[in-house]
Amino acid sequence: MLPRAWLRSLAVGLSLSLGTCAESLATMRWLWTGIQSQTETVAEPDFDIGETRRTLARTEADAWGTALPKIEEEQAVALPAGTLDKPRWTWRERPAAEQSRE
């Protein structure tokens, strides 16, 4: 009778241990999958930012250094340095001219 009681306790203990291990492994896999998908999601904008920076550099090169800032609540055009003798406004140490509304 005594060996049979030990055998039953051993079987219950082993099944509980295996169940706990299987549940832990399933939880770890679920968490790992979530972390991996979040990592991939975070890594995606890096490519978009790089492409945006390249596009901005090409646009600035094509525009010959002009910009469209808002100065004193007026829309202006910032020109390359040295293009105006006495500018009314300056923007980042560059001459700026008021945009026409026409």
OpenMM code with the backbone's topology and positions (N, CA, C; nanometers):
from openmm import Vec3, app, unit

residues = "MET LEU PRO ARG ALA TRP LEU ARG SER LEU ALA VAL GLY LEU SER LEU SER LEU GLY THR CYS ALA GLU SER LEU ALA THR MET ARG TRP LEU TRP THR GLY ILE GLN SER GLN THR GLU THR VAL ALA GLU PRO ASP PHE ASP ILE GLY GLU THR ARG ARG THR LEU ALA ARG THR GLU ALA ASP ALA TRP GLY THR ALA LEU PRO LYS ILE GLU GLU GLU GLN ALA VAL ALA LEU PRO ALA GLY THR LEU ASP LYS PRO ARG TRP THR TRP ARG GLU ARG PRO ALA ALA GLU GLN SER ARG GLU".split()
positions = [
    Vec3(0.0806, -0.1188, 0.0000),
    Vec3(0.0000, 0.0000, 0.0000),
    Vec3(0.0859, 0.1266, 0.0000),
    Vec3(0.1947, 0.1245, 0.0726),
    Vec3(0.2816, 0.2410, 0.0822),
    Vec3(0.3488, 0.2754, -0.0502),
    Vec3(0.4010, 0.1796, -0.1269),
    Vec3(0.4603, 0.2151, -0.2563),
    Vec3(0.3583, 0.2739, -0.3538),
    Vec3(0.2323, 0.2298, -0.3460),
    Vec3(0.1305, 0.2816, -0.4361),
    Vec3(0.0972, 0.4281, -0.4027),
    Vec3(0.0965, 0.4654, -0.2773),
    Vec3(0.0710, 0.6038, -0.2360),
    Vec3(0.1839, 0.6940, -0.2851),
    Vec3(0.3079, 0.6480, -0.2745),
    Vec3(0.4216, 0.7259, -0.3230),
    Vec3(0.4148, 0.7412, -0.4745),
    Vec3(0.3739, 0.6378, -0.5405),
    Vec3(0.3648, 0.6418, -0.6860),
    Vec3(0.2596, 0.7432, -0.7312),
    Vec3(0.1457, 0.7457, -0.6626),
    Vec3(0.0408, 0.8419, -0.6953),
    Vec3(0.0883, 0.9853, -0.6689),
    Vec3(0.1536, 1.0075, -0.5566),
    Vec3(0.2061, 1.1406, -0.5241),
    Vec3(0.3127, 1.1837, -0.6250),
    Vec3(0.3974, 1.0877, -0.6626),
    Vec3(0.5001, 1.1164, -0.7612),
    Vec3(0.4376, 1.1537, -0.8959),
    Vec3(0.3352, 1.0820, -0.9389),
    Vec3(0.2693, 1.1106, -1.0662),
    Vec3(0.2020, 1.2478, -1.0631),
    Vec3(0.1357, 1.2800, -0.9526),
    Vec3(0.0704, 1.4108, -0.9414),
    Vec3(0.1755, 1.5217, -0.9410),
    Vec3(0.2820, 1.5026, -0.8666),
    Vec3(0.3884, 1.6029, -0.8604),
    Vec3(0.4549, 1.6246, -0.9954),
    Vec3(0.4836, 1.5157, -1.0663),
    Vec3(0.5448, 1.5276, -1.1984),
    Vec3(0.4519, 1.5951, -1.2981),
    Vec3(0.3252, 1.5608, -1.2948),
    Vec3(0.2314, 1.6228, -1.3889),
    Vec3(0.2156, 1.7720, -1.3587),
    Vec3(0.2128, 1.8089, -1.2312),
    Vec3(0.2053, 1.9510, -1.1969),
    Vec3(0.3324, 2.0244, -1.2406),
    Vec3(0.4475, 1.9615, -1.2200),
    Vec3(0.5741, 2.0229, -1.2607),
    Vec3(0.5806, 2.0387, -1.4118),
    Vec3(0.5421, 1.9366, -1.4867),
    Vec3(0.5425, 1.9455, -1.6323),
    Vec3(0.4431, 2.0505, -1.6818),
    Vec3(0.3267, 2.0573, -1.6185),
    Vec3(0.2272, 2.1578, -1.6562),
    Vec3(0.2785, 2.2992, -1.6320),
    Vec3(0.3449, 2.3186, -1.5181),
    Vec3(0.4009, 2.4499, -1.4868),
    Vec3(0.5107, 2.4872, -1.5855),
    Vec3(0.5965, 2.3909, -1.6188),
    Vec3(0.7036, 2.4175, -1.7160),
    Vec3(0.6451, 2.4493, -1.8537),
    Vec3(0.5456, 2.3742, -1.8955),
    Vec3(0.4845, 2.3981, -2.0266),
    Vec3(0.4168, 2.5357, -2.0298),
    Vec3(0.3488, 2.5702, -1.9219),
    Vec3(0.2836, 2.7007, -1.9149),
    Vec3(0.3875, 2.8122, -1.9160),
    Vec3(0.4973, 2.7938, -1.8443),
    Vec3(0.6042, 2.8940, -1.8424),
    Vec3(0.6646, 2.9110, -1.9819),
    Vec3(0.6884, 2.8010, -2.0500),
    Vec3(0.7435, 2.8090, -2.1846),
    Vec3(0.6483, 2.8792, -2.2807),
    Vec3(0.5201, 2.8487, -2.2686),
    Vec3(0.4206, 2.9138, -2.3551),
    Vec3(0.4146, 3.0638, -2.3267),
    Vec3(0.4206, 3.1006, -2.1990),
    Vec3(0.4193, 3.2427, -2.1622),
    Vec3(0.5446, 3.3130, -2.2131),
    Vec3(0.6595, 3.2495, -2.1989),
    Vec3(0.7847, 3.3082, -2.2478),
    Vec3(0.7799, 3.3274, -2.3999),
    Vec3(0.7259, 3.2295, -2.4710),
    Vec3(0.7167, 3.2415, -2.6170),
    Vec3(0.6224, 3.3541, -2.6560),
    Vec3(0.5107, 3.3665, -2.5860),
    Vec3(0.4149, 3.4733, -2.6133),
    Vec3(0.4786, 3.6102, -2.5875),
    Vec3(0.5496, 3.6247, -2.4753),
    Vec3(0.6165, 3.7502, -2.4449),
    Vec3(0.7261, 3.7811, -2.5472),
    Vec3(0.8023, 3.6802, -2.5860),
    Vec3(0.9093, 3.7000, -2.6835),
    Vec3(0.8532, 3.7467, -2.8172),
    Vec3(0.7416, 3.6881, -2.8583),
    Vec3(0.6785, 3.7291, -2.9840),
    Vec3(0.6346, 3.8747, -2.9762),
    Vec3(0.5761, 3.9164, -2.8639),
    Vec3(0.5342, 4.0555, -2.8460),
    Vec3(0.6518, 4.1507, -2.8482),
    Vec3(0.7604, 4.1149, -2.7812),
    Vec3(0.8793, 4.1995, -2.7793),
    Vec3(0.9387, 4.2102, -2.9193),
    Vec3(0.9432, 4.1009, -2.9900),
    Vec3(0.9998, 4.1013, -3.1253),
    Vec3(0.9174, 4.1892, -3.2185),
    Vec3(0.7851, 4.1811, -3.2094),
    Vec3(0.7017, 4.2644, -3.2967),
    Vec3(0.7165, 4.4121, -3.2612),
    Vec3(0.7297, 4.4439, -3.1326),
    Vec3(0.7508, 4.5826, -3.0917),
    Vec3(0.8854, 4.6344, -3.1412),
    Vec3(0.9876, 4.5502, -3.1369),
    Vec3(1.1201, 4.5889, -3.1852),
    Vec3(1.1154, 4.6175, -3.3343),
    Vec3(1.0452, 4.5356, -3.4102),
    Vec3(1.0331, 4.5589, -3.5539),
    Vec3(0.9547, 4.6858, -3.5824),
    Vec3(0.8530, 4.7135, -3.5018),
    Vec3(0.7728, 4.8339, -3.5192),
    Vec3(0.8566, 4.9583, -3.4914),
    Vec3(0.9389, 4.9535, -3.3886),
    Vec3(1.0229, 5.0684, -3.3542),
    Vec3(1.1309, 5.0890, -3.4586),
    Vec3(1.1811, 4.9835, -3.5180),
    Vec3(1.2892, 4.9953, -3.6160),
    Vec3(1.2411, 5.0514, -3.7498),
    Vec3(1.1140, 5.0411, -3.7811),
    Vec3(1.0627, 5.0872, -3.9104),
    Vec3(1.0820, 5.2368, -3.9351),
    Vec3(1.0521, 5.3256, -3.8395),
    Vec3(1.0672, 5.4688, -3.8677),
    Vec3(1.2103, 5.5116, -3.8991),
    Vec3(1.3119, 5.4366, -3.8558),
    Vec3(1.4494, 5.4732, -3.8861),
    Vec3(1.4714, 5.4820, -4.0365),
    Vec3(1.4131, 5.3925, -4.1123),
    Vec3(1.4276, 5.3959, -4.2574),
    Vec3(1.3543, 5.5163, -4.3145),
    Vec3(1.2363, 5.5460, -4.2618),
    Vec3(1.1591, 5.6601, -4.3097),
    Vec3(1.2314, 5.7906, -4.2789),
    Vec3(1.2927, 5.8028, -4.1624),
    Vec3(1.3640, 5.9247, -4.1256),
    Vec3(1.4842, 5.9440, -4.2169),
    Vec3(1.5559, 5.8367, -4.2443),
    Vec3(1.6711, 5.8471, -4.3339),
    Vec3(1.6308, 5.8907, -4.4731),
    Vec3(1.5249, 5.8340, -4.5250),
    Vec3(1.4758, 5.8719, -4.6582),
    Vec3(1.4289, 6.0172, -4.6582),
    Vec3(1.3640, 6.0605, -4.5518),
    Vec3(1.3172, 6.1983, -4.5415),
    Vec3(1.4347, 6.2951, -4.5392),
    Vec3(1.5392, 6.2593, -4.4662),
    Vec3(1.6577, 6.3458, -4.4619),
    Vec3(1.7237, 6.3562, -4.5994),
    Vec3(1.7301, 6.2463, -4.6716),
    Vec3(1.7883, 6.2499, -4.8061),
    Vec3(1.7030, 6.3363, -4.8993),
    Vec3(1.5714, 6.3237, -4.8887),
    Vec3(1.4813, 6.4049, -4.9705),
    Vec3(1.4968, 6.5524, -4.9366),
    Vec3(1.5073, 6.5841, -4.8089),
    Vec3(1.5253, 6.7229, -4.7665),
    Vec3(1.6566, 6.7791, -4.8200),
    Vec3(1.7629, 6.7009, -4.8149),
    Vec3(1.8918, 6.7470, -4.8667),
    Vec3(1.8838, 6.7733, -5.0173),
    Vec3(1.8160, 6.6847, -5.0913),
    Vec3(1.7993, 6.7063, -5.2357),
    Vec3(1.7165, 6.8318, -5.2630),
    Vec3(1.6110, 6.8519, -5.1858),
    Vec3(1.5244, 6.9682, -5.2045),
    Vec3(1.5997, 7.0972, -5.1753),
    Vec3(1.6780, 7.0979, -5.0669),
    Vec3(1.7551, 7.2175, -5.0340),
    Vec3(1.8592, 7.2471, -5.1416),
    Vec3(1.9187, 7.1436, -5.1973),
    Vec3(2.0167, 7.1643, -5.3038),
    Vec3(1.9489, 7.2208, -5.4286),
    Vec3(1.8295, 7.1711, -5.4603),
    Vec3(1.7565, 7.2183, -5.5775),
    Vec3(1.7042, 7.3612, -5.5585),
    Vec3(1.6765, 7.3999, -5.4341),
    Vec3(1.6195, 7.5321, -5.4064),
    Vec3(1.7275, 7.6382, -5.3900),
    Vec3(1.8539, 7.6049, -5.4049),
    Vec3(1.9674, 7.6971, -5.3961),
    Vec3(1.9716, 7.7706, -5.2629),
    Vec3(1.9279, 7.7053, -5.1568),
    Vec3(1.9367, 7.7640, -5.0236),
    Vec3(1.8232, 7.8570, -4.9869),
    Vec3(1.7163, 7.8611, -5.0638),
    Vec3(1.6030, 7.9455, -5.0264),
    Vec3(1.5165, 7.8718, -4.9254),
    Vec3(1.4416, 7.9478, -4.8466),
    Vec3(1.3502, 7.8903, -4.7477),
    Vec3(1.2286, 7.9824, -4.7383),
    Vec3(1.1212, 7.9337, -4.6797),
    Vec3(0.9981, 8.0111, -4.6655),
    Vec3(0.9620, 8.0260, -4.5172),
    Vec3(1.0343, 8.1088, -4.4421),
    Vec3(1.0040, 8.1252, -4.2998),
    Vec3(0.8911, 8.2258, -4.2768),
    Vec3(0.8375, 8.2260, -4.1557),
    Vec3(0.7383, 8.3247, -4.1155),
    Vec3(0.8104, 8.4208, -4.0216),
    Vec3(0.8222, 8.5476, -4.0619),
    Vec3(0.8945, 8.6486, -3.9851),
    Vec3(0.7963, 8.7593, -3.9495),
    Vec3(0.7857, 8.7895, -3.8212),
    Vec3(0.6946, 8.8939, -3.7723),
    Vec3(0.5533, 8.8731, -3.8268),
    Vec3(0.5071, 8.7500, -3.8222),
    Vec3(0.3729, 8.7117, -3.8687),
    Vec3(0.3522, 8.7344, -4.0181),
    Vec3(0.4572, 8.7565, -4.0939),
    Vec3(0.4494, 8.7728, -4.2385),
    Vec3(0.5251, 8.6587, -4.3045),
    Vec3(0.4728, 8.6094, -4.4145),
    Vec3(0.5408, 8.5055, -4.4902),
    Vec3(0.6537, 8.5703, -4.5696),
    Vec3(0.7734, 8.5135, -4.5606),
    Vec3(0.8891, 8.5715, -4.6275),
    Vec3(0.9640, 8.4645, -4.7058),
    Vec3(1.0579, 8.5111, -4.7885),
    Vec3(1.1450, 8.4208, -4.8629),
    Vec3(1.2870, 8.4500, -4.8173),
    Vec3(1.3527, 8.3496, -4.7594),
    Vec3(1.4920, 8.3659, -4.7193),
    Vec3(1.5796, 8.3294, -4.8378),
    Vec3(1.6692, 8.4188, -4.8724),
    Vec3(1.7528, 8.4018, -4.9905),
    Vec3(1.8950, 8.3631, -4.9497),
    Vec3(1.9730, 8.3157, -5.0430),
    Vec3(2.1129, 8.2847, -5.0108),
    Vec3(2.1875, 8.4112, -4.9667),
    Vec3(2.2886, 8.3941, -4.8851),
    Vec3(2.3662, 8.5072, -4.8329),
    Vec3(2.4261, 8.5868, -4.9488),
    Vec3(2.4216, 8.7203, -4.9346),
    Vec3(2.4816, 8.8079, -5.0338),
    Vec3(2.3916, 8.8455, -5.1499),
    Vec3(2.2666, 8.8080, -5.1500),
    Vec3(2.1798, 8.8392, -5.2637),
    Vec3(2.1129, 8.9762, -5.2516),
    Vec3(2.0922, 9.0268, -5.1306),
    Vec3(2.0330, 9.1596, -5.1112),
    Vec3(2.1308, 9.2469, -5.0333),
    Vec3(2.1405, 9.3773, -5.0721),
    Vec3(2.2328, 9.4670, -5.0023),
    Vec3(2.1796, 9.5095, -4.8658),
    Vec3(2.0563, 9.5611, -4.8625),
    Vec3(1.9970, 9.6092, -4.7369),
    Vec3(1.8624, 9.5416, -4.7150),
    Vec3(1.8637, 9.4193, -4.6650),
    Vec3(1.7349, 9.3496, -4.6472),
    Vec3(1.6566, 9.4054, -4.5285),
    Vec3(1.5245, 9.4035, -4.5415),
    Vec3(1.4371, 9.4474, -4.4318),
    Vec3(1.4433, 9.3475, -4.3168),
    Vec3(1.4489, 9.2199, -4.3512),
    Vec3(1.4547, 9.1140, -4.2507),
    Vec3(1.5763, 9.0261, -4.2762),
    Vec3(1.6169, 8.9582, -4.1729),
    Vec3(1.7168, 8.8518, -4.1876),
    Vec3(1.6625, 8.7285, -4.1178),
    Vec3(1.7002, 8.6166, -4.1694),
    Vec3(1.6576, 8.4881, -4.1122),
    Vec3(1.7800, 8.3984, -4.1096),
    Vec3(1.8227, 8.3615, -3.9899),
    Vec3(1.9434, 8.2796, -3.9723),
    Vec3(2.0618, 8.3419, -4.0472),
    Vec3(2.0772, 8.4722, -4.0289),
    Vec3(2.1871, 8.5498, -4.0879),
    Vec3(2.1848, 8.5507, -4.2407),
    Vec3(2.0672, 8.5306, -4.2984),
    Vec3(2.0504, 8.5379, -4.4432),
    Vec3(1.9464, 8.6447, -4.4726),
    Vec3(1.9580, 8.7156, -4.5860),
    Vec3(1.8565, 8.8157, -4.6196),
    Vec3(1.7225, 8.7507, -4.6498),
    Vec3(1.6168, 8.8228, -4.6140),
    Vec3(1.4823, 8.7724, -4.6407),
    Vec3(1.3984, 8.8833, -4.7010),
    Vec3(1.3090, 8.8486, -4.7903),
    Vec3(1.2187, 8.9435, -4.8553),
    Vec3(1.0751, 8.8996, -4.8316),
    Vec3(0.9850, 8.9988, -4.8243),
    Vec3(0.8440, 8.9684, -4.8022),
    Vec3(0.7843, 8.9056, -4.9274),
    Vec3(0.6998, 8.8055, -4.9070),
    Vec3(0.6323, 8.7423, -5.0209),
    Vec3(0.5142, 8.8286, -5.0628),
    Vec3(0.4938, 8.8383, -5.1909),
    Vec3(0.3808, 8.9130, -5.2438),
    Vec3(0.2535, 8.8292, -5.2273),
    Vec3(0.1446, 8.8938, -5.2005),
    Vec3(0.0173, 8.8233, -5.1845),
    Vec3(-0.0555, 8.8124, -5.3181),
    Vec3(-0.0022, 8.8643, -5.4221),
    Vec3(-0.0670, 8.8649, -5.5529),
    Vec3(-0.0422, 8.7353, -5.6261),
] * unit.nanometer
topology = app.Topology()
chain = topology.addChain("A")
for resn in residues:
    res = topology.addResidue(resn, chain)
    for name in ("N", "CA", "C"):
        topology.addAtom(name, app.Element.getBySymbol(name[0]), res)
